[in-house]
Amino acid sequence: RAHFWGAVAALCELTNVFLTLDEFVDLATLSSRCANLKLCNRLVFAASFVCVRLALFPAALLYFANDLRTMPPRYRTLLGPVELLLYPAALIAVFLLSLVWAADIYRECRALAARFLATTNNAD
């Protein structure tokens, strides 16, 4: 019963791997010693965030709507309110939150890159 669409929605958790590493570096007060790691990790996090949350979710909503439209009626009757309402509502909610978070991620990536470039230029 539409488990594929639930699994697609769960893909957003992939970005947490990079976010957790970032938090660990901050908590362990390794930020100054691991500036390159932090920058690389933050850039990979930002790339995965764009791919998984900002690109996949709207695409998944479109494919979900198309799937419902082209689904034979006998299969559509098997879907309950969870599949018909909760899946798209969860995707929309997480997508909207992701848009807000994307601005913060972009600003932090720019600041990290500027600091990295400044230290690289000073080292030369």
C-alpha positions as CSV (number, residue, x, y, z in Angstrom):
1,R,0.0,0.0,0.0
2,A,2.2,2.8,-1.3
3,H,5.2,1.9,0.9
4,F,7.5,3.2,-1.9
5,W,6.3,6.7,-1.2
6,G,6.8,6.4,2.5
7,A,10.4,5.2,1.8
8,V,10.9,8.2,-0.5
9,A,9.9,10.5,2.3
10,A,12.3,8.8,4.7
11,L,15.2,9.5,2.4
12,C,15.5,13.0,3.9
13,E,17.2,11.4,6.9
14,L,20.2,10.7,4.7
15,T,21.3,14.3,5.3
16,N,21.5,13.6,9.1
17,V,24.7,11.6,8.6
18,F,26.6,14.8,7.6
19,L,24.8,17.0,10.1
20,T,25.7,14.6,12.9
21,L,29.4,14.6,11.9
22,D,29.3,18.4,11.8
23,E,27.7,18.6,15.3
24,F,30.3,16.1,16.6
25,V,33.2,18.3,15.3
26,D,31.6,21.3,17.0
27,L,31.0,19.5,20.3
28,A,34.4,18.0,20.4
29,T,35.9,21.5,20.0
30,L,37.8,20.3,16.9
31,S,36.5,23.1,14.7
32,S,39.8,25.0,14.6
33,R,41.9,21.9,14.0
34,C,39.5,20.3,11.5
35,A,38.6,23.3,9.4
36,N,39.1,21.4,6.2
37,L,37.0,18.5,7.4
38,K,34.3,20.8,8.5
39,L,34.2,22.7,5.2
40,C,34.2,19.5,3.1
41,N,31.5,17.9,5.4
42,R,29.4,21.0,5.2
43,L,29.7,21.2,1.4
44,V,28.7,17.5,1.1
45,F,25.8,18.1,3.6
46,A,24.7,21.1,1.5
47,A,24.8,19.0,-1.8
48,S,22.9,16.1,-0.2
49,F,20.4,18.5,1.3
50,V,19.7,20.1,-2.2
51,C,19.5,16.7,-3.9
52,V,17.4,14.9,-1.2
53,R,15.2,17.6,0.2
54,L,14.9,20.4,-2.3
55,A,14.9,18.4,-5.5
56,L,13.5,15.0,-4.5
57,F,10.5,16.1,-2.6
58,P,8.8,18.2,-5.3
59,A,9.6,15.4,-7.8
60,A,8.2,12.8,-5.5
61,L,5.0,14.8,-5.1
62,L,4.6,15.1,-8.9
63,Y,5.2,11.4,-9.4
64,F,2.9,10.5,-6.5
65,A,0.1,12.6,-8.0
66,N,0.8,11.0,-11.4
67,D,0.8,7.5,-9.8
68,L,-2.6,8.2,-8.3
69,R,-4.0,9.6,-11.5
70,T,-2.9,6.6,-13.6
71,M,-3.6,3.9,-10.9
72,P,-6.4,1.5,-11.7
73,P,-9.4,2.2,-9.6
74,R,-9.3,-1.3,-7.9
75,Y,-5.9,-0.4,-6.5
76,R,-6.8,3.1,-5.5
77,T,-9.5,1.8,-3.2
78,L,-6.8,-0.1,-1.3
79,L,-5.2,3.2,-0.2
80,G,-6.3,4.7,3.1
81,P,-6.1,8.2,4.5
82,V,-2.5,7.7,5.6
83,E,-1.3,7.1,2.1
84,L,-3.6,9.6,0.4
85,L,-3.2,12.5,2.9
86,L,-0.3,11.9,5.3
87,Y,2.3,11.0,2.7
88,P,1.9,14.2,0.6
89,A,1.3,16.3,3.7
90,A,4.5,15.1,5.3
91,L,6.5,15.7,2.1
92,I,5.1,19.2,1.8
93,A,5.8,20.0,5.5
94,V,9.4,18.8,5.4
95,F,9.9,20.5,2.0
96,L,8.7,23.9,3.4
97,L,10.9,23.5,6.5
98,S,13.8,22.5,4.2
99,L,13.4,25.8,2.3
100,V,13.8,27.7,5.5
101,W,16.8,25.7,6.6
102,A,18.4,26.0,3.1
103,A,18.9,29.7,3.6
104,D,20.8,29.1,6.9
105,I,22.9,26.3,5.3
106,Y,23.8,28.6,2.4
107,R,24.9,31.4,4.6
108,E,27.0,29.1,6.8
109,C,28.7,27.5,3.7
110,R,29.6,30.9,2.4
111,A,31.0,31.9,5.8
112,L,33.0,28.7,6.1
113,A,34.3,29.0,2.6
114,A,35.3,32.7,3.2
115,R,37.2,31.7,6.4
116,F,38.9,28.8,4.6
117,L,40.0,31.1,1.7
118,A,41.2,33.7,4.1
119,T,43.4,31.2,6.0
120,T,44.6,29.7,2.7
121,N,45.6,33.1,1.4
122,N,47.3,34.0,4.7
123,A,49.3,30.7,4.6
124,D,50.8,31.6,1.2
